[in-house]
């Protein structure tokens, strides 16, 4: 199998987590923005990642890929057999991929405007090193100007809503190891993929990724990821 991805995509992270949970081996193909997306379109009919190539089958979209892998490699299952639990898993996964993902993305972009480390982290892998250094070293005043623009994307009300959502997630996992039922599910992996971008590679989105009240939630994420063998 081949996973065509952007390293900076939480949806690609989600697929990698699914592959790891199922113990499947695969090759990563890092897509170069622009020219690489043209080749991806020829392969899959669209320019967005992730795209999984499984033999003769090409599957786009993280949820479609997860469901394909569930059909082709049913053990261990990431979808409960019980219809009610299965419905909860799929609802939580959809929420993580939409509402939670939108809040996390906006918070991350807003924070990157004033944090050189986050800015460099979000650049494509193919970005030349001198350009990465240039963008990472932009003066704080320029970052502050950009931060003002991002305020329109994640205002105080939206940030509070994201904070409340994270607190609700914390409540769900405080008394049990998984979000739904007694076993790891697709809901856990979808949420973990988004949480990782509030605290990416040792950095943190201020007020969220470094919030001490949310530390147990990130500890839950870390324990779950530690139990998987990531490629």
C-alpha positions in Angstrom: 0.0 0.0 0.0 1.0 3.6 -0.6 -0.2 6.6 1.4 0.0 9.8 -0.6 0.0 12.6 2.0 1.1 16.0 3.2 3.0 15.7 6.5 1.2 18.8 7.8 -2.3 17.3 7.4 -4.1 16.0 10.5 -6.3 13.9 8.2 -3.1 12.1 6.9 -2.2 11.7 10.6 -5.6 10.0 11.1 -5.0 7.5 8.3 -1.5 6.7 9.6 -3.1 6.0 13.0 -5.6 3.7 11.4 -2.9 1.8 9.5 -0.8 1.6 12.7 -3.8 0.3 14.7 -4.3 -2.4 12.2 -0.6 -3.3 12.0 -0.4 -2.7 8.3 2.8 -1.9 6.4 2.8 0.8 3.8 4.9 3.3 1.9 4.6 7.1 2.4 4.6 9.2 -0.7 5.0 12.9 0.3 3.0 15.0 -2.2 4.7 18.3 -3.3 2.1 21.1 -3.4 1.5 22.3 -6.9 3.2 19.9 -9.3 2.7 16.9 -7.0 -1.0 17.6 -6.8 -1.3 17.4 -10.6 0.1 13.9 -10.5 -2.2 13.1 -7.6 -5.2 14.3 -9.7 -4.2 11.9 -12.5 -4.1 9.1 -10.0 -7.2 9.7 -7.9 -9.3 12.3 -9.8 -8.8 15.0 -7.0 -6.0 17.1 -5.6 -6.6 16.6 -1.9 -4.8 14.3 0.4 -4.8 11.7 1.9 -5.0 9.2 -0.9 -4.4 5.5 -0.4 -3.3 3.1 -3.2 -4.1 -0.4 -2.2 -3.2 -2.7 -5.1 -5.6 -1.7 -7.9 -7.8 0.3 -5.6 -7.4 4.1 -5.1 -9.3 5.6 -2.2 -9.4 9.3 -1.3 -10.6 11.0 1.9 -9.6 9.9 5.4 -13.0 8.5 6.3 -13.4 6.5 3.1 -9.9 5.2 3.5 -10.6 4.1 7.1 -13.8 2.3 6.0 -12.0 0.6 3.1 -9.3 -0.6 5.5 -12.0 -1.8 7.9 -13.6 -3.9 5.2 -10.3 -5.3 3.8 -8.6 -5.8 7.2 -11.4 -6.3 9.8 -9.1 -7.2 12.7 -8.7 -5.5 15.0 -11.9 -3.7 14.3 -12.2 0.0 14.8 -16.0 0.0 14.5 -18.1 -1.7 17.2 -20.5 -4.4 16.1 -23.2 -3.0 18.3 -25.3 -0.6 16.2 -25.6 2.1 18.9 -21.9 2.2 19.7 -21.1 2.2 16.0 -23.3 5.2 15.5 -21.6 7.0 18.3 -18.2 6.3 16.9 -19.2 7.6 13.4 -20.8 10.7 14.9 -17.8 11.5 16.9 -15.5 10.9 14.0 -17.5 13.2 11.8 -17.5 15.9 14.5 -13.7 15.6 14.9 -13.2 15.9 11.1 -15.5 19.0 10.8 -16.2 21.2 13.8 -13.1 20.2 15.9 -10.9 20.3 12.8 -12.0 23.8 11.8 -11.3 25.2 15.3 -7.9 23.5 15.6 -6.9 24.7 12.1 -7.8 28.3 12.8 -6.2 28.3 16.3 -3.0 26.8 14.8 -2.8 29.4 11.9 -3.5 32.2 14.4 -0.7 31.0 16.7 1.7 30.5 13.7 1.4 34.2 12.8 3.5 35.1 15.9 5.5 31.8 16.5 8.4 31.2 14.1 8.6 27.6 15.1 5.0 26.9 14.2 5.4 28.8 11.0 8.3 26.6 9.9 6.5 23.5 11.0 3.5 24.3 8.7 5.7 24.8 5.6 5.7 21.9 3.0 8.7 19.5 3.3 9.8 20.6 -0.2 10.2 24.2 0.9 13.9 25.2 0.4 15.8 25.5 3.6 16.8 29.2 3.0 13.1 30.1 2.5 12.2 28.2 5.7 14.8 30.2 7.6 13.5 33.5 6.1 9.9 32.9 7.0 10.7 31.6 10.4 12.8 34.7 11.2 10.1 37.3 10.2 10.0 40.1 12.8 7.4 39.8 15.5 5.8 43.0 14.3 4.9 41.3 11.0 3.6 38.4 12.9 1.4 40.6 15.0 -0.1 42.2 11.8 -0.9 38.7 10.5 -2.3 37.8 13.9 -4.8 40.7 13.6 -6.0 39.2 10.3 -6.4 35.7 11.8 -8.6 37.2 14.6 -11.4 37.3 12.1 -11.1 33.6 11.7 -11.0 32.6 15.4 -12.5 35.3 17.6 -13.1 35.1 21.3 -16.4 33.3 21.0 -14.9 30.6 18.7 -11.9 30.1 20.9 -14.2 29.7 23.9 -16.2 27.1 22.0 -13.1 25.2 21.1 -12.0 25.4 24.8 -15.4 24.0 25.8 -15.2 21.2 23.3 -11.8 20.2 24.6 -13.1 20.2 28.2 -16.0 18.0 27.1 -13.6 15.6 25.5 -11.6 15.5 28.7 -14.7 14.6 30.6 -15.4 11.7 28.3 -12.0 10.2 28.7 -11.5 10.9 32.4 -13.1 7.7 33.6 -12.4 5.4 30.7 -9.6 4.7 28.3 -11.6 5.2 25.1 -14.3 7.6 23.9 -16.8 4.9 23.0 -17.1 1.5 24.5 -14.3 -0.7 25.8 -12.0 -0.8 22.8 -10.0 1.6 20.6 -12.2 3.0 17.8 -12.1 5.3 14.8 -13.5 8.1 17.0 -10.4 7.9 19.2 -8.1 8.1 16.2 -9.9 11.0 14.5 -9.9 13.1 17.8 -6.2 12.3 18.5 -5.2 13.4 15.0 -6.7 16.8 15.6 -5.4 17.2 19.1 -1.9 16.6 17.9 -2.0 19.8 16.0 -2.6 21.8 19.1 0.7 20.5 20.4 2.8 19.6 17.3 6.3 18.3 17.7 7.0 19.8 21.1 5.4 23.1 20.3 2.0 24.3 21.5 -0.8 26.6 20.5 -0.9 29.2 23.3 -3.9 28.9 25.7 -4.9 25.5 24.3 -2.0 23.2 23.7 -0.2 24.5 26.9 -3.3 24.9 29.1 -2.6 22.9 32.3 -6.3 22.2 32.8 -6.2 20.2 29.5 -3.0 18.3 30.3 -4.9 15.1 31.2 -6.5 15.2 27.7 -3.1 15.4 26.0 -1.8 12.7 28.4 -4.6 10.5 27.1 -3.6 11.3 23.6 0.0 10.4 24.3 -0.9 7.1 26.0 -3.1 6.1 23.0 -0.4 7.0 20.5 2.3 5.2 22.5 0.3 2.0 22.1 0.5 2.1 18.3 3.5 1.4 16.1 3.6 4.4 13.8 5.5 4.1 10.5 
